[in-house]
Amino acid sequence: MKSIPMVKKQQKTASQKKTINSVAESGTIKKNWHGRKSVALIYPNTYHVGMSNLGFQTVYSQLNGFDEIVCERVFLPTTEARNPIQLRSVESNRILTDFNLIAFSISFENDYLNVLTLLEKAGFPLLSTHRNNELPLVVAGGVTCFLNPEPIAPFIDAFLIGEAEEIIPSLVEGISEFSNPNIPREKRLLELAQKIPGAYVPTFYKPNYHDDGTLASFFATETVPSKIRSLHTFNLSLHNCYSTIITADTTFNNTFLIEVSRGCARGCRFCSAGYIYRPPRFRTHKHIEKNLLTGKAYTNRIGLVGAAVSDLPDIEKLCTDKSAEGVQIGFSSLRADALSDKLITALRSSGTKSVAIAPDAGSQRLRSVINKGLDEEKILAAVTALVQNNIPNIKLYFMIGLPTETNEDINAIVALCKKIKHNFLSSSKTKGKIGEITVSLNSFVPKPFTPFQWVAMDDVKSLKYKIKQIKKVLGKVANIKIHADIPRWAFIQAILSRGDRRVAQLLLAVHKNGGNWTQALKTVPINPLFYVQRERFKNELLPWDFIDHGIDKSFLWKEFKRALSEMSSPPCPMDPQKCRLCGVCG
C-alpha cells in the first residue's frame, strides 16, 4: 500500500487561543429555553474560523427567527488539556445532550476530522448506528454536504442538502417529532427522510462496489427518494443573509458582511460554486441598501460576499454612494475585466489599499482550458488602473496542477507576474508610492459537480516541485511576496472531497491516531491514490451522483471535453426562458 505524506498539526494563531468568553460580541441572540425546542449549531473549527463564516451566522439567525426555537452556537475548543473538554454552548453554557437537535454547519472537507473530535468531546458514539434513543439526532448541512457527504456518512444521522432558506422551515415544523425520544430512533429518521425535502439519511441507502473498487450501485433500502434534489431559493431578496454578530475575533475584524449574490455565471470549470448554485442569483439593489443600513448601525466597514460580486448590477453606483457616506466597502476578490474606472474610484474613495485578482493560470492556453474568460491584456490593464488610483497592494491567485498543465504553463505564471510587476512599478513611480504584490499559489483539487470531476489530481511531489520552481525565480524579485498552500493538505482534501463511504474507515483511524494520516493508512485497507490520482471513466457511477443539482451529467462531460480541446464556453445567460444547455432551467 502506498503511503500518504506525513501531515503536521497546524499552529494556532494568537486569536485562536482566546477563550470564547473573553471575546466581545454585538448581536448575540439569547433566548429563554422554557417552552422552546433547542438546536445546538456547531461549526467544526475554532470560534475565530466559525464566526468568519457568513453562512454559519445566517443559519444561526434564521433558526432563531422562529419563536419556538432557541439556537445556540458551539465551536471546537482551543484550550489544550489532557482530558477531553466537555462541549458547551456559547450562549447559555449548556452541554450538547441538553439540546433537542445537533446541527453541524460544514464548509470545508478538512474539518471532517474535527466533526469526530467534537462528537467525542460531547460524549456521543462516533458511529450513528451506535447511538441510543435518548441522544438527540445529529444533522449536517453546508456546502461540503451539497458536494459529497459520503466520507462522513456513517457519523451523521441526516444531511440537509440545499440552501437553508428552503430547508429550515420544514425542519422546524417537524422538530417536535424528530426530537421525541419516545419514538424509536429509526422511525424518527425515516419520518425525517420522507418529510423533509432535501434530507438524506445515509442508513437508508446502500452502496455496492465492483471488484476494482469502483461504485457498482447505490440504492435506497426504504421508501425514501432514490435521488436527493438539492433545494434552492430563487428570490434571494426574500431573505436576509448578513452578519448577525459583530466581533473583532474574525478574519474580517469588525466588518459587517452582506451576501449580494449566489452562484456565478462565468462557468470556470474548476469551481463547484459555479455549478451547484445554478442559476446565478443576485439580490436587488433595494434589498442590499436595506442591509447596508442595518450594517451601518454596527460599523462603517462593510464586506460584500458572493462568488461573483463584481457582476452585481449597479455595483459601481452602490460603492460610489456608500463611499460618499463614509462607508468602507470591501470584497474578497474582483475580476480584472470588471474593474471599471468608476468602481476603482469608489474603492479608492472608501480607503481600499489592497485588491485581489485571480488570473488562476499564467498562460492564455490554460485559461481557455479552465474557461476563465480573461486575457493578459485585461489583467495588466487592471493592475495599472489600480495602482494609478493609489491602491498599491495587489494579491494574485494562481492554481498549480490544473488539467493539461505543462512546464510552459508554470513558466507562464512567472512571466505574467514579472509583467504585472513591470506595470506595477511604472504606475507606482508615477504616484510616488510603491506597494506590494502577493502571489498566492494553490494546489488544484478536482471537485464534484464540475467538468473536472473526472480528472486525476497532480501528485504531491510534482506540486512541490512546481511551487519550488516559481519561488526560485519570483522569490528574488523585489516587492513580490509568495504564499503557497501545502500540497499534503490538498492531497487530503482530495481524498475527502472525492471519496466514498469507505473513507469513513480512514477518518476513524486518523482520529484514533491523533491526526497522524500516515500511521492511520497502515491500519486500514484503503489506497488514497484510488481517490486522488485515478482518472474516472465517462459512465462511472460517482459517489455523489445520488445528489441532484439539476445539472445534466452529460453537460459536464461536454464541458470536460471542450476543456481538453482548449475551447472556451460562453457564460450562463441567466435566462430560464431561453436556455436549456445545462439542464437546470428546463
C-alpha positions, 0 to 999 in steps of 0.5 A: 500500500502506498503511503500518504505524506506525513501531515503536521498539526497546524499552529494556532494563531494568537486569536485562536487561543482566546477563550470564547468568553473573553471575546466581545460580541454585538448581536448575540441572540439569547433566548429563554429555553422554557417552552422552546425546542433547542438546536445546538449549531456547531461549526467544526473549527475554532470560534475565530474560523466559525464566526468568519463564516457568513453562512454559519451566522445566517443559519444561526439567525434564521433558526432563531427567527422562529419563536419556538426555537432557541439556537445556540452556537458551539465551536471546537475548543482551543484550550489544550488539556489532557482530558477531553473538554466537555462541549458547551454552548456559547450562549447559555453554557449548556452541554450538547445532550441538553439540546433537542437537535445537533446541527453541524454547519460544514464548509470545508472537507478538512474539518471532517476530522474535527466533526469526530473530535467534537462528537467525542468531546460531547460524549456521543458514539462516533458511529450513528448506528451506535447511538441510543434513543435518548441522544438527540439526532445529529444533522449536517448541512453546508456546502461540503454536504451539497458536494459529497457527504459520503466520507462522513456518512456513517457519523451523521444521522441526516444531511440537509442538502440545499440552501437553508432558506428552503430547508429550515422551515420544514425542519422546524415544523417537524422538530417536535417529532424528530426530537421525541425520544419516545419514538424509536430512533429509526422511525424518527429518521425515516419520518425525517427522510420522507418529510423533509425535502432535501434530507438524506439519511445515509442508513437508508441507502446502500452502496455496492462496489465492483471488484476494482473498487469502483461504485457498482450501485447505490440504492435506497433500502426504504421508501425514501427518494432514490435521488436527493434534489438539492433545494434552492431559493430563487428570490434571494431578496426574500431573505436576509443573509448578513452578519448577525454578530459583530466581533473583532475575533474574525478574519474580517475584524469588525466588518459587517458582511452582506451576501449580494449574490449566489452562484456565478455565471462565468462557468470556470470549470474548476469551481463547484460554486459555479455549478451547484448554485445554478442559476446565478442569483443576485439580490436587488439593489433595494434589498442590499441598501436595506442591509447596508443600513442595518450594517451601518448601525454596527460599523462603517466597514462593510464586506460584500460576499458572493462568488461573483460580486463584481457582476452585481448590477449597479455595483459601481453606483452602490460603492460610489454612494456608500463611499460618499457616506463614509462607508468602507466597502470591501470584497474578497476578490474582483475580476480584472475585466470588471474593474471599471474606472468608476468602481476603482474610484469608489474603492479608492474613495472608501480607503481600499489599499489592497485588491485581489485578482485571480488570473488562476493560470499564467498562460492564455492556453490554460485559461481557455482550458479552465474557461476563465474568460480573461486575457493578459491584456485585461489583467495588466490593464487592471493592475495599472488602473489600480495602482494609478488610483493609489491602491498599491497592494495587489494579491494574485491567485494562481492554481498549480496542477490544473488539467493539461498543465505543462512546464510552459504553463508554470513558466507562464505564471512567472512571466505574467507576474514579472509583467504585472510587476513591470506595470506595477512599478511604472504606475507606482513611480508615477504616484510616488508610492510603491506597494506590494504584490502577493502571489498566492499559489494553490494546489488544484483539487478536482471537485464534484459537480464540475467538468473536472470531476473526472480528472486525476489530481497532480501528485504531491511531489510534482506540486512541490516541485512546481511551487519550488520552481516559481519561488526560485525565480519570483522569490528574488524579485523585489516587492513580490511576496509568495504564499503557497498552500501545502500540497499534503493538505490538498492531497487530503482534501482530495481524498475527502472531497472525492471519496466514498463511504469507505473513507469513513474507515480512514477518518476513524483511524486518523482520529484514533491516531491523533491526526497522524494520516500516515500511521492511520493508512497502515491500519486500514485497507484503503489506497488514497491514490484510488481517490486522488490520482485515478482518472474516472471513466465517462459512465462511472457511477460517482459517489455523489451522483445520488445528489441532484443539482439539476445539472445534466451529467452529460453537460459536464462531460461536454464541458470536460471535453471542450476543456481538453480541446482548449475551447472556451464556453460562453457564460450562463445567460441567466435566462430560464426562458431561453436556455436549456444547455445545462439542464437546470432551467428546463 
